[in-house]
């Protein structure tokens, strides 16, 4: 009996269960949002996606002072004031980093074809780009960050610590995009987002970075076009110099920001250790 009980409560088994639950949440929300984008008229789905984003933002702000289970479960905490400036700089760097990283990934795996995406037909519809844009820039970052960094990463962090949780959640993020040759690309992005949430203790950091990253790629897709972008990437002209240089500059900036504003003890100041703050407040309130 003790052996069976230890097996049921082992960190490995619990972590596997967390990953399974996260995958189910990811799958359900992906099916729901993609179905809405494809079945509704573009302007209707655009209004729906904007409304969902505003509703989440309103709910999160309205209940930000509450010690609710929802906020604890998904790491929804305000970003500290001193962290806002580096976070905004990192978001700007992510906007520049996105096309550079996508270009380098494409040049490394140039022989692999890009799989068909059911959302591609949205681009051909009138105002379809607006529906796809609101989905990719507003809804997707909120959903993926709540599930991956807000829910999964903080639970893995309890058992394995911050660095291991960031790596595992990043790999999960890469695999859930279901494009094998792009898994390292998405995993690297996931680890960058994971570190931002780990360092700030707030899922808002991941959401803001994710929105900036997706907005950059979505802007290129709409303004330049996928085919033109791929021709530019595959060419031996400017992309061969600009992309590596841009990746070096923006990547170095992101790494420097992470190191410069790293937490002294991230495991202790993250959302997992909120009871410590509550204990201090209780001691102050109970004074003479």
Number of C-alpha atoms within 10 A of each C-alpha: 6 7 7 9 9 10 13 12 10 12 15 14 12 16 20 12 12 17 22 13 15 19 18 13 16 18 12 10 17 15 11 10 18 15 14 19 25 18 11 13 17 22 16 13 24 23 15 20 25 17 14 15 21 13 12 14 12 12 11 17 14 10 13 14 11 12 10 11 9 12 18 17 17 22 25 23 20 16 16 11 7 9 13 13 11 15 22 15 15 26 21 17 22 28 21 20 25 20 21 23 22 17 24 19 16 20 18 10 12 14 8 11 9 11 8 7 7 11 16 13 12 18 17 10 13 12 14 21 22 19 28 24 20 21 22 19 24 24 22 21 22 23 19 22 27 24 25 27 33 29 22 26 31 29 20 25 21 15 15 16 15 20 17 14 25 29 19 21 26 27 20 21 27 23 16 16 12 11 13 12 16 18 19 17 17 21 23 17 21 27 23 22 24 29 22 28 27 30 22 25 27 22 29 22 28 29 26 22 26 27 20 24 23 21 20 19 19 20 12 15 17 13 11 13 12 13 10 13 16 15 11 16 23 16 12 11 10 10 19 16 10 13 20 15 13 19 21 14 14 22 19 13 17 22 12 13 16 18 11 10 15 15 16 9 9 18 19 13 17 21 24 18 14 13 10 12 10 10 11 10 11 11 9 9 9 7 6 4
